[in-house]
Amino acid sequence: RAEDEVHWPVMLLYPQYQQTDFLQDVCEHAAIRDLLAQVLPAAGPRAPWDRGGEYTEETVTVYAAPGAEEDKPVRVRKDLSLAHALTRPGVRVAGIPMFLVLVKGSPFEAEWRRQVDLDDD
């Protein structure tokens, strides 16, 4: 039932370009993939900062941002709902849910993973 659904504001962070997208009202049942398709359409207009057209729903990897200083980012499958992404082991929300979005397999992602000390998965 719609009245039983939780709606969240969500921040998508693009650390490579120090940019963000803010989604005001996201239903807990929305798939991460659908959020990405809204802001990173494969056949639509590109964000001004994405001059190379690298960022689309298909080409990115998503990580739940750390909710506390001692936490690490947690990789999130794009087919998960927002509710399932937020309840994964190791994910802690401190205020607004935030997701880091990086081009999958890019040199930037590899260096970022090294800097935040993430194991290969």
C-alpha positions as a Markdown table, in Angstrom:
| # | Residue | x | y | z |
|---|---|---|---|---|
| 1 | Arg | 0.0 | 0.0 | 0.0 |
| 2 | Ala | 1.3 | 3.4 | -0.9 |
| 3 | Glu | 0.6 | 4.9 | 2.5 |
| 4 | Asp | 2.9 | 2.3 | 4.0 |
| 5 | Glu | 5.9 | 3.1 | 1.8 |
| 6 | Val | 8.8 | 5.1 | 3.1 |
| 7 | His | 10.1 | 7.9 | 0.9 |
| 8 | Trp | 13.7 | 9.2 | 1.2 |
| 9 | Pro | 15.7 | 12.0 | -0.2 |
| 10 | Val | 18.8 | 10.5 | -1.8 |
| 11 | Met | 22.2 | 12.0 | -2.8 |
| 12 | Leu | 24.2 | 10.6 | -5.7 |
| 13 | Leu | 27.9 | 11.6 | -5.5 |
| 14 | Tyr | 30.3 | 11.6 | -8.4 |
| 15 | Pro | 33.8 | 11.9 | -6.7 |
| 16 | Gln | 35.7 | 11.9 | -9.9 |
| 17 | Tyr | 34.2 | 15.3 | -10.8 |
| 18 | Gln | 33.1 | 16.4 | -7.4 |
| 19 | Gln | 29.5 | 16.7 | -8.5 |
| 20 | Thr | 26.2 | 15.6 | -7.0 |
| 21 | Asp | 22.6 | 14.9 | -7.9 |
| 22 | Phe | 19.9 | 15.3 | -5.3 |
| 23 | Leu | 16.7 | 13.3 | -5.6 |
| 24 | Gln | 14.0 | 14.7 | -3.3 |
| 25 | Asp | 11.5 | 11.9 | -3.1 |
| 26 | Val | 12.6 | 8.3 | -3.7 |
| 27 | Cys | 10.3 | 5.4 | -2.8 |
| 28 | Glu | 11.9 | 2.6 | -0.8 |
| 29 | His | 10.9 | 0.1 | -3.5 |
| 30 | Ala | 12.7 | 2.0 | -6.3 |
| 31 | Ala | 15.6 | 0.0 | -7.8 |
| 32 | Ile | 19.0 | 1.7 | -7.7 |
| 33 | Arg | 19.1 | 1.1 | -11.5 |
| 34 | Asp | 16.0 | 3.2 | -11.9 |
| 35 | Leu | 17.4 | 6.1 | -9.9 |
| 36 | Leu | 20.5 | 6.0 | -12.1 |
| 37 | Ala | 18.5 | 5.9 | -15.3 |
| 38 | Gln | 16.7 | 9.1 | -14.3 |
| 39 | Val | 19.9 | 11.1 | -13.9 |
| 40 | Leu | 22.3 | 9.2 | -16.2 |
| 41 | Pro | 20.1 | 8.3 | -19.2 |
| 42 | Ala | 21.8 | 6.2 | -21.9 |
| 43 | Ala | 20.2 | 8.0 | -24.8 |
| 44 | Gly | 19.4 | 11.3 | -23.1 |
| 45 | Pro | 21.3 | 14.6 | -22.4 |
| 46 | Arg | 24.5 | 14.3 | -20.5 |
| 47 | Ala | 25.5 | 16.2 | -17.4 |
| 48 | Pro | 27.7 | 19.2 | -18.4 |
| 49 | Trp | 30.6 | 17.7 | -16.4 |
| 50 | Asp | 30.3 | 14.3 | -18.2 |
| 51 | Arg | 31.9 | 15.6 | -21.4 |
| 52 | Gly | 33.1 | 12.1 | -22.4 |
| 53 | Gly | 29.7 | 10.5 | -21.9 |
| 54 | Glu | 31.1 | 7.9 | -19.6 |
| 55 | Tyr | 28.4 | 8.0 | -17.0 |
| 56 | Thr | 25.3 | 5.9 | -17.8 |
| 57 | Glu | 23.3 | 3.5 | -15.7 |
| 58 | Glu | 25.0 | 0.6 | -17.5 |
| 59 | Thr | 28.6 | 1.8 | -17.1 |
| 60 | Val | 28.7 | 2.7 | -13.4 |
| 61 | Thr | 29.4 | 1.0 | -10.1 |
| 62 | Val | 27.5 | 2.2 | -7.0 |
| 63 | Tyr | 28.7 | 2.2 | -3.4 |
| 64 | Ala | 26.7 | 3.2 | -0.3 |
| 65 | Ala | 28.7 | 6.1 | 1.2 |
| 66 | Pro | 30.0 | 5.6 | 4.7 |
| 67 | Gly | 27.6 | 6.7 | 7.4 |
| 68 | Ala | 30.4 | 7.2 | 10.0 |
| 69 | Glu | 34.1 | 8.0 | 9.9 |
| 70 | Glu | 35.1 | 4.4 | 10.7 |
| 71 | Asp | 32.9 | 2.9 | 8.0 |
| 72 | Lys | 33.9 | 2.0 | 4.5 |
| 73 | Pro | 31.9 | 2.3 | 1.3 |
| 74 | Val | 29.8 | -0.8 | 0.5 |
| 75 | Arg | 29.3 | -1.8 | -3.1 |
| 76 | Val | 25.6 | -2.0 | -4.0 |
| 77 | Arg | 24.0 | -4.0 | -6.8 |
| 78 | Lys | 22.0 | -1.9 | -9.1 |
| 79 | Asp | 19.0 | -4.3 | -9.1 |
| 80 | Leu | 18.5 | -3.8 | -5.4 |
| 81 | Ser | 15.7 | -1.6 | -4.1 |
| 82 | Leu | 16.6 | 1.4 | -2.1 |
| 83 | Ala | 15.3 | -0.4 | 1.1 |
| 84 | His | 17.5 | -3.4 | 0.4 |
| 85 | Ala | 20.6 | -1.3 | -0.4 |
| 86 | Leu | 20.2 | 0.6 | 2.8 |
| 87 | Thr | 19.9 | -2.6 | 4.9 |
| 88 | Arg | 23.0 | -4.4 | 3.5 |
| 89 | Pro | 25.6 | -5.5 | 6.0 |
| 90 | Gly | 28.0 | -2.6 | 6.6 |
| 91 | Val | 25.7 | 0.1 | 5.4 |
| 92 | Arg | 24.8 | 2.8 | 7.9 |
| 93 | Val | 22.7 | 5.9 | 7.1 |
| 94 | Ala | 23.5 | 9.1 | 8.9 |
| 95 | Gly | 20.8 | 11.4 | 7.7 |
| 96 | Ile | 20.3 | 11.3 | 3.9 |
| 97 | Pro | 21.2 | 8.1 | 2.1 |
| 98 | Met | 24.2 | 8.8 | -0.1 |
| 99 | Phe | 25.6 | 6.7 | -2.9 |
| 100 | Leu | 29.0 | 7.1 | -4.6 |
| 101 | Val | 28.8 | 6.6 | -8.4 |
| 102 | Leu | 32.0 | 5.7 | -10.4 |
| 103 | Val | 32.7 | 4.4 | -13.9 |
| 104 | Lys | 33.1 | 0.7 | -13.6 |
| 105 | Gly | 36.6 | -0.5 | -14.1 |
| 106 | Ser | 38.0 | 3.0 | -14.7 |
| 107 | Pro | 41.5 | 4.0 | -13.5 |
| 108 | Phe | 39.7 | 6.5 | -11.2 |
| 109 | Glu | 37.7 | 3.7 | -9.6 |
| 110 | Ala | 40.8 | 1.6 | -9.1 |
| 111 | Glu | 42.7 | 4.4 | -7.4 |
| 112 | Trp | 39.7 | 5.4 | -5.3 |
| 113 | Arg | 39.3 | 1.8 | -4.1 |
| 114 | Arg | 42.9 | 1.7 | -3.2 |
| 115 | Gln | 42.7 | 5.0 | -1.3 |
| 116 | Val | 39.6 | 3.9 | 0.7 |
| 117 | Asp | 41.2 | 0.5 | 1.3 |
| 118 | Leu | 38.5 | -1.6 | -0.3 |
| 119 | Asp | 39.2 | -5.3 | -1.0 |
| 120 | Asp | 38.6 | -6.6 | -4.5 |
| 121 | Asp | 35.2 | -8.0 | -4.9 |
